[in-house]
Amino acid sequence: MLAAILVLAGCGGRPAPAAASTTPTAPVAPFAPAKDPVCPTAAHLGSGWNPEAIPQGNSDILALAAASDPCQVWAAGKSASGEAFILASTTGGMTWTVANLPPGYAAVQGLAMAGDGRHGWAVAQAGNGAALLATADGGADWMLAKSFPAAADLDAVATDGGQRIWAVGGTSAGDALIFASQDGGRTWSAETPPAGAAALDALTWAGGTSAWAAGDHGTLLETSDGGLHWRTVPGTTLGTTLTGLAASGGQAWAVGYLPADPGQRGVGIHRGAGNLWLPLRLPGATGRLAAVAAVAGRYAWLVGQGPGASASILATSDGGADWSQQAPGSAFALNAVAFANGSAGWVGGAGGVLATVDGGTGQ
């Protein structure tokens, strides 16, 4: 039950007391579009969410990344034949280039691009373990940057846009794994997670030398020194699997689901100006949530699986006080979301990629 989520304190001290036995749901409210710039080649897209043709067809999109330039977007995942792929676009997703990858990888599970739009990193999975791939030409060509132990399963990667890069995942025993580079990926170190930290599924840079990581059994970690040391955020989210993280404008968001719930109901928590992690008041009947994107501290999009494994998108334009249920009209669950600004965004899943040029509002 959502009531199992406890208030999370972000600034030390004792864990906050449990939330009330019933967490009220938020009213469905209009989403105020940002009216930010969009890519000229995609400006003719219709309102709301629209499908984009990708070379891989109905492949499984597991990760998306966007630059501040709304024309640049990247997608990654696994093809129907079980091979890893990465796609790059400089036309807002209207056309895509299939990247050159080293052979032998089964899926790309995480993707992060630097602000220059040229340097990026991806975590890929193969039968003999995990690897970190790197690009220096905008995602056209990728090379092996680091191999990890066969027992490692890496699910997420993030960068501060400069020299710091982090990759997280879990061991075969379900324990947290954290790797960090302080020199642009030339060298890597295995960092020591806090005791009891479970496998990690999500990661985000939070500005400066700060980053957040989250995962199984409600694990939520933070670093304030560039990833050299991590601590468990006081409090707990017992019974929750956290699969998505985003930070923007001093705000942070984490989403996931309740594995024990018959419908694996989606849940979310939010850290605002008061440095407290509090449960999100989401609309009723929220499906399983997989990922989150945030822009300018006010806008956030939560994506996942709705009824009948359909696409589910929740959006807020007021920092999470009110939510809008956007209707993508697609019959596939979503795994990933990325936004360049408050208007230009992309979501992806088992049926490909959808794009919006109006924040998904249909206005």
N, C-alpha and C positions, 0 to 999 in steps of 0.2 A: 504494500500500500504506500501511497505517496506520503502518508503521515510518518513513515519510517525515516524520511529525510529529516535530519536534525539541522538546526541552525549552525552554520560554519563560521567561526570567528577567524578573521584573516590577520590578526595582529597579536597573537600570543595570548597567554592567560588560559583560564580554564575553558573547556568546551561550553558553549551556550546550552541552555536547557532545551529539551525537546519541543518541537513545534506542537501546536494544538492537534488534537486527535483527528480533526478533519480540516484539511487545507482547502480554503475556498477557491473555486475556479474563477478565472478572470472573464469578464464579459468580452464577447467578440465585438471589436471596435474597428472603425475605418482606419486604414493605413494611409498616412499622409505622404505622398510621393515626394522625393527629394528634388526632382527636376535637375539632376546633375548631367554633365556631358556624357554622351554615348558615342560608340564608334560609328563614324559616318556610313560605313558599309553595312552596318546592322540596323541603322536608324529606321529602315522601312519595315522591320519586324512588327507584327501586329501587337495589340495590347496583351498584357498578362504574360504567360509563359508559352513559348513556342519551340517546337523541336528543331534541332540543327542536325544536318546530315554529317555523320562522321565516317571516315574510311573503314572503320572496323565494324560498321553495322550495329547490330544489337549486342554489342559487347558489354561487359560489366565495368562501368566506371566506378572506381574505388577512391579516386582522389582528383581534386581540381585545385588550380592555383591561378590567381589573377594579379596583374600589375596595376599600378595607379592609372596607367594608360588603358582606357577601356577597350582598346583594340587588341591587347595582348592577353591571351588566356591559354592555359595548358590543361590537358586531361590525361589521366592514366588509369590503368587497371589491368584486366585480363581479357583476352579474346575468347570467342566461343570454343576455340580449339585448345585453350588452356595456356596460351603464351602471353607474356607480359608485353605491354605496349605503352608508349607515351606519344601524345599528339600535341602539336603546337599550332597556334593561330595568331596571326597579326591582323585579322579582319573581324575581330569580335566573335569568332566562331563560325563565320559564314563559310570559310574554307579552312582546311586543316592540312598540316604536313605531318606525315608519319616519321617519327624520330628513328634514328639508327641506334640500336641498343646492343650491348654485348649479348651473345646467345646464352640460352640455358635458364632463363628466369621464367617463373610461372605466373607471377603477378607483381605489379607495382602497387604498394599499399599506402604510400605516403609521398607527398610532393611539396616542395617549398622552393620559391623563386625569390631572388634578391631584388631590390628596388630598381636595379639597372636593367632588368628585363633580359639579361644575358646569362648570368650565373644562377645555377639552381642545383638542387639535390633531390634525390628520390631514394626511397627504401624499397628494395625488391626482394622477393622470396624465391628460393630455389630448393631443390631436394636436399642440398648439402648445406643449408643454412641461409643466412640473410646477407645482404650486401647493400652498400651505399653507392649510388651512381651519381655522377656529377656532369654538368654541362657548362660550357663557357661561351656558347654561341646561340643563346636564346632557346635552347631545347631541341635543336636540329640533330645534334650528336651527343651521345652520352657515353661515358667511360667508367670503368670500375674505379672507385675511389678508396673503398675499404671493404674487406671481407670480414664477416663476424662468425663466431663459433657456430657449429652445426646445431647446437641447442638453442640458439637465439632465434626469436621470432620478432622482427621489427615491424611496427605498425604506423609510426608517425615520425616526421622530421620537421624541424623548424629552424629558422635563421633570423638573426637580427638585421640581416641585409648587409652585413659586413664580414667580420672575421669569425663570428661565433655561429656554430651550428650544433644542434642537438638531435639525437635520434633515440627513440624509446620503444620498448616492447616488453617481452617476457620470456622467461626460460620455460623449458618443458615441464618444470614443476610448478609453474604459475607465479613465479616471483618476478619482481620488477627488474628491468634492465635499462640502464641509462648510459649513453655514450655521448661525449662532448668533444668538440674541436674549438680551439681558441685561435687558430691560424688559417682560417679559410678552408679547412678540410685536409691540410697537408699531414697533420698528425692527429691522432685520436686517443682519448683515454676513457677507460671504463670507470664511471663514477659509482660511488657506494650509495644505494638508495637507503632511506630510513628503514629501520627494522620493521618487518611485517608488511611492507609495501607490496601489493599484488601487481600482476602484470599490467602494463600501461598501454592504453589504446589511443590516447590523444595528447596533443602537445601544442603550445602556442607561445610565441614571444609576446611579452607584456610591456615592452619598452625598456630602454636602458640595458641594465644587466639582469633584468627579471624575466622569468619564464614560468609557465605552469605546465603540469603534466597530470593526467588523470587516467583511471582505468577500472579494473575489476574490484568488486567488493567495496565500492565507494572510495577507492584510493584517490587522494588529491594531494599533490605535492607542489612546492614552490621553491624557486631559487632566486636569490638576489645578488649573486656574485658571478653571473655568467655561466652557471651550471656546475661549478666546482663542488658546491655543497647544496643538498636538497633537504627540505624538512617537510614533515607531514603537517598539513593545515589542521589546527586544533578543531575537534569536533569530528563528526563522521556522517557518512551517507550509507548506513548499513542497508544491505539488500539491494543496492543500486549498482548497475554497471554503467560507467561513464565512458562515452564513445566519442564525444566532440568537445572542443574547446575553442574559444576565440576571445580576443582582447582588443579593445579600442577605446580611445578617449578616456582612459582611467577606469573603464568598466571591464568586467570579465564575465564570461558565460561558460557554463558547462552543461551538457545535455547527455541523456542516456535513456535507460529503461529499467524496469523492474523485472528481473528474470523469473521471479516466482509468481508474478501476476499472470493469470491465464491468457491475457491479451498482450503481455509484456508492455504494459502501459508506459508511455514516454514521460520522463520527468526532466526538470531543469533546475539549475541553481544560478544565482547571479550575485556578483560582487560589485557593489557600487561605491560611492564616495566614502561611506562609513567603514570600509574595509571589512564588512561582514558578508559572508556567503549566505544568502537566504533563498528558500524555495521560490521558484517562479510560479505565479498564479496563472496557469495555462487554461485555455478553454477545455471543457469536458470532452471525454472520449478521445484524448490525445493518443495517437498511435506511437509505436516504438520510434524513438528519435535516434538519429545516427550522427548528425553533424550540425555545426552552427557557424555562421559568418556574421561579423559585426562591422559597422562603419560609423565613424564620427560619434561614438558613444551613445547615440540615440537609436540607431537602426540595427536590427538583428533579424536573422532568418534562421529558423530551426527546421531541419528537414529529416524525413524518415519514411516510415511505412504506415499507410492508412488502412482502412478496411479493404479486405480482399487483395492485400499486397499492392495497393495503389500508391501513387505518389502523395506525400503529405508535406505541406509547407505552412508554417506559422510565421507571422511577421509582426514586428512592432516598430513604431516610429517615435515612441515616447519613452524609450529606455526600459520597456518591459512592463509598464503599468497596464497597458491594454494590448490585446493581440488580435490579429486578423487571420482567418483561415483562408489562404489563397488556394485557388482551384486550378492546378496545372492541366487537368483533363487528361492525364496519362495513366496507364495501367501498370506502371512498374514502380517498385519501391526505390527510394533515393538513398544513396550512400554518401554524397559529397555536395558541398556548396561553396561558391566563391563569389565575391563581389568586388568590383573595381572601385565603386562609389555607391551612392544611394540609389542609383538608377540601373546601372549595368551589372547584371549578374548571371550566373550559370548554376544549374544543378545537374547532377548525374547519378545514374544508377544502372540497373540491369537492362534498361531499354535505350541507353544512350544519353544524350545531353539535351537539356532544355535551356533556353536563354530568355532574358527579359531586358527591355530598355526603359521600363517604367517602374522598377522596383517590384515587379510582379503584381501590381495593383489592378491592372486592366483598365487604368484610367489614363 
